C-alpha cells in the first residue's frame, strides 16, 4: 500500500496579515467568517519553470520585532496545511516555562495552487516516476528533483531577501513523502540545509530507491555535513499478527537500516539521532516527532547545557 499520507486538505491561509486580522475581527462579531492564524503571512512564490503557483506561509518569532539586529534560524516544513500550524504552536508551547528551543522563523511550503493536495505531494515529493502499485492510474510521480530546484532557486532566496535569516541555520522538516524529499536533498545537495527532521520517511518508495542514492553519494564523498533527526512510530514496523502495525512495509526497519548505514560511513561532519516513539503509528507520531526534532536541532542555550 502507498503511504501518500495527507494531513489537512483545507488551504485556509489565503491572505496577508491585514486580511487575517479582519477575518479574526469578523469572527469576534459572530458572522461566521473562517478562522485565520493571526500573526502569520502568506506570500505567492511561483515556479517560473513549471508554471505552477505555490505559496509560502511565514510565522515570525515573538522577539523578531523587538530585536531588529538579530538574525534567526529558518525551519522549512512540507505539507504546510498540517505542519505549519502544528509546528508553530509546539514551538511556542515549548518555551512557555522557560527557553527550550531557539526562536526561529517558520516557513510552510504549500501545495501547488489549484492542485488537489494529494496529487501535488505525490508529484513534488517523490524521486522517480515509479509510484506505488495502488496509486490511481492518472497519478503523477517523480517531480522531486524539479521541486528541489524550485526550493533552492526561488523559495530560499525569497525568504533570505525578505527576512533577517541566519544563513548558517537553514533547517528542513518533512514527514512521510515530505521526509522522502528531505532524504533526497540530503544525499544530492546536503548543503542546501544545515539540519533535517525526517519523520517516518517513505524509504520503501520504488524498491528502496533512496538506498541506491545514498550509496552513490558515499562513493563520491567523504563527508556529509548535516545534523539529522529521524523518527518513526512503534507501529510503523511490519507485523501481520497485530492490527496496530503495518502489514507489509517495515518503515521502522528501513529507517533503522538507513541510520546505521550513515553511522558506518564515519562522516566527520554528520550528527544523527533516531528514535522509535512508542505507541504511535504513521499518523499519530508526527507531533511527538516534531517536538523531539525541534529540541534536537534548535535547543536553547540553557536547554542544551
C-alpha positions in Angstrom: 0.0 0.0 0.0 1.3 3.5 -0.8 1.8 5.8 2.2 1.0 9.0 0.4 -0.4 10.4 3.6 -2.1 13.8 3.5 -2.8 15.8 6.7 -5.4 18.6 6.4 -6.6 19.5 2.9 -8.1 22.8 3.8 -6.0 25.6 2.3 -7.5 28.3 4.6 -4.5 30.6 4.6 -5.0 32.8 1.5 -4.5 36.4 2.6 -1.8 38.6 4.2 -1.7 39.5 7.8 -4.1 42.5 7.4 -6.7 40.3 5.9 -6.3 37.8 8.7 -6.9 40.5 11.3 -10.1 41.4 9.5 -11.2 37.8 9.5 -10.4 37.5 13.2 -12.5 40.6 13.9 -15.3 39.2 11.9 -15.2 36.0 14.0 -15.4 38.1 17.1 -18.5 39.7 15.7 -20.1 36.3 15.2 -20.9 36.4 11.5 -19.3 33.0 10.7 -16.1 34.1 8.9 -13.3 31.5 8.6 -10.8 31.2 11.4 -7.4 32.6 10.4 -4.0 32.2 12.1 -3.1 35.6 13.5 0.5 36.8 13.1 1.2 34.7 10.0 1.9 35.9 6.5 1.2 34.3 3.1 3.3 35.1 0.0 2.9 33.9 -3.6 6.2 32.4 -4.8 5.5 30.8 -8.2 7.8 28.4 -10.0 8.7 30.0 -13.4 10.0 26.7 -14.7 6.9 24.6 -14.2 4.5 27.5 -14.3 2.8 26.3 -11.1 1.8 28.7 -8.4 3.0 28.0 -4.8 2.7 29.9 -1.6 4.9 30.2 1.5 3.4 30.6 4.9 5.6 32.6 7.3 5.4 32.9 11.1 7.9 35.2 12.8 9.0 34.6 16.4 7.7 36.9 19.2 11.2 38.5 19.5 11.5 39.4 15.9 10.1 43.0 16.1 11.8 43.6 19.4 15.3 42.8 18.4 15.9 44.4 15.0 19.6 43.4 14.8 19.1 39.8 15.5 19.1 37.1 12.8 17.2 33.8 13.1 17.3 30.2 12.0 14.7 29.2 9.5 12.7 26.0 9.5 11.0 25.0 6.2 8.2 22.5 6.6 6.5 20.5 3.9 2.8 19.7 3.9 2.2 23.2 5.3 -1.6 22.9 5.6 -1.0 20.5 8.5 2.6 21.0 9.7 2.7 24.9 9.7 0.1 25.5 12.5 1.2 22.4 14.5 4.9 23.2 14.5 4.1 26.9 15.3 2.1 26.0 18.4 4.6 23.3 19.5 7.5 25.8 19.4 5.6 28.4 21.4 4.4 25.9 24.0 7.9 24.5 24.5 9.1 28.0 25.6 6.2 28.8 28.0 8.0 27.9 31.2 11.5 28.9 30.0 13.5 28.5 26.8 13.6 25.0 25.4 14.2 25.9 21.8 15.7 28.9 19.9 13.4 31.4 18.4 13.1 30.7 14.7 11.3 31.8 11.5 8.9 29.1 10.4 8.2 28.8 6.7 5.4 26.5 5.4 5.6 25.1 1.9 2.2 24.9 0.2 0.9 22.5 -2.3 0.6 23.8 -5.8 -2.3 26.3 -6.1 -5.3 24.8 -7.9 -3.9 21.2 -7.5 -5.5 18.5 -5.4 -3.2 18.3 -2.4 -2.6 14.6 -2.7 -1.7 14.9 -6.4 0.6 17.8 -5.6 2.6 16.0 -3.0 2.8 12.8 -5.0 4.4 14.7 -7.8 6.6 17.1 -5.9 7.9 14.9 -3.1 8.9 11.7 -4.9 12.2 11.0 -6.6 11.1 8.7 -9.5 8.1 8.2 -11.8 7.7 4.7 -10.4 5.0 5.2 -7.8 3.3 2.6 -5.7 1.2 0.0 -7.5 -2.0 1.0 -5.7 -1.8 4.7 -6.9 -4.5 5.9 -9.3 -3.9 5.3 -13.0 -3.6 9.1 -13.6 -1.3 9.8 -10.6 2.0 11.6 -11.5 5.2 10.9 -9.5 8.8 11.8 -9.8 8.9 15.6 -9.7 11.1 15.7 -6.6 14.2 17.0 -8.4 12.3 19.8 -10.1 10.7 20.8 -6.8 14.1 20.7 -5.1 15.4 23.2 -7.7 12.4 25.4 -7.1 13.1 25.4 -3.4 16.8 26.2 -3.9 16.4 28.8 -6.6 13.1 30.6 -5.6 12.0 29.9 -2.0 15.3 30.1 -0.1 16.3 33.4 -1.9 12.9 34.9 -1.3 13.0 34.2 2.4 16.6 35.3 2.8 15.9 38.5 0.9 12.8 39.5 2.9 13.7 38.4 6.5 16.6 38.5 8.9 17.8 35.0 8.5 20.9 33.2 9.8 22.4 31.7 6.6 24.2 29.0 8.8 20.9 27.7 10.1 18.5 26.6 7.4 16.5 23.6 8.5 14.1 21.2 6.8 11.2 19.2 8.2 9.2 16.6 6.4 7.0 13.6 7.2 6.3 10.6 5.0 6.7 11.7 1.4 7.9 15.0 2.8 10.7 13.2 4.5 11.5 11.2 1.4 12.0 14.6 -0.3 14.3 15.6 2.6 16.3 12.4 2.2 16.7 13.1 -1.5 18.0 16.6 -0.7 20.3 15.3 2.0 22.0 12.9 -0.5 22.1 15.1 -3.6 22.6 18.6 -2.2 23.2 18.3 1.5 24.4 21.9 2.0 21.0 23.2 0.9 20.0 22.8 4.6 22.1 22.6 7.7 19.7 20.3 9.6 17.0 17.8 8.7 14.0 16.4 10.6 13.0 13.3 8.7 9.7 11.9 10.1 8.6 8.4 9.1 10.4 8.7 5.7 8.9 6.7 2.9 12.2 4.8 2.2 10.1 1.9 0.8 9.4 4.0 -2.3 10.4 2.5 -5.7 12.0 -0.6 -4.2 14.0 1.5 -1.6 15.4 3.7 -4.3 16.9 6.1 -1.8 19.3 3.5 -0.5 20.9 3.5 -4.0 21.1 7.3 -3.9 22.9 7.1 -0.6 25.3 4.6 -1.9 26.1 6.8 -4.9 26.7 9.8 -2.6 29.0 7.7 -0.3 31.1 6.6 -3.3 31.8 10.2 -4.3 32.1 12.0 -0.9 34.0 11.6 2.4 31.8 13.8 4.5 28.1 14.6 5.0 28.0 17.8 7.0 24.5 17.9 8.5 22.6 17.4 11.7 19.8 14.9 11.2 16.9 13.7 13.4 14.9 10.7 12.2 11.7 9.5 13.9 9.3 6.7 13.3 6.3 5.3 15.3 6.5 1.9 17.0 3.5 0.7 15.0 5.2 1.5 11.6 7.1 -1.7 11.9 5.6 -4.7 9.9 3.7 -7.3 11.9 1.0 -9.2 10.2 -0.4 -10.6 13.5 -1.3 -7.3 15.2 -3.7 -4.7 13.6 -1.9 -1.8 15.2 1.2 -2.4 13.0 1.9 -2.1 9.3 1.0 -5.2 7.3 3.8 -5.1 4.7 6.1 -2.1 4.8 8.6 -2.1 7.7 9.2 1.7 7.9 11.0 1.3 11.3 13.3 -1.3 9.8 14.0 0.8 6.7 14.8 3.9 8.8 17.0 2.0 11.2 18.9 0.5 8.3 19.5 3.9 6.7 20.6 5.4 10.0 23.0 2.5 10.7 24.4 2.8 7.2 25.1 6.5 7.7 26.8 5.9 11.0 29.1 3.2 9.5 30.2 5.7 6.8 32.0 7.6 9.6 31.3 11.1 8.1 33.1 13.6 10.4 30.5 16.3 9.9 27.4 14.2 10.4 25.4 14.3 13.6 22.5 11.9 13.5 19.9 10.7 16.0 17.0 8.3 15.5 14.0 7.5 17.8 11.3 4.9 17.6 8.4 6.5 19.5 6.3 4.1 21.4 2.6 3.6 21.0 2.5 5.7 17.8 1.5 5.0 14.2 2.2 6.8 10.9 -0.5 9.4 11.6 -0.2 9.9 15.3 3.6 10.1 15.6 4.1 13.5 13.9 3.5 15.9 16.8 5.8 14.0 19.1 8.4 13.7 16.3 8.2 17.4 15.6 8.7 18.2 19.3 11.8 16.0 19.6 13.2 17.2 16.3 13.0 20.8 17.4 14.7 20.2 20.7 17.5 18.3 18.9 18.1 20.8 16.1 17.3 24.0 17.9 18.0 23.7 21.6 18.0 26.9 23.5 21.4 27.6 25.2 20.1 26.8 28.7 18.3 23.7 27.4 21.4 22.5 25.7 23.6 22.6 28.9 
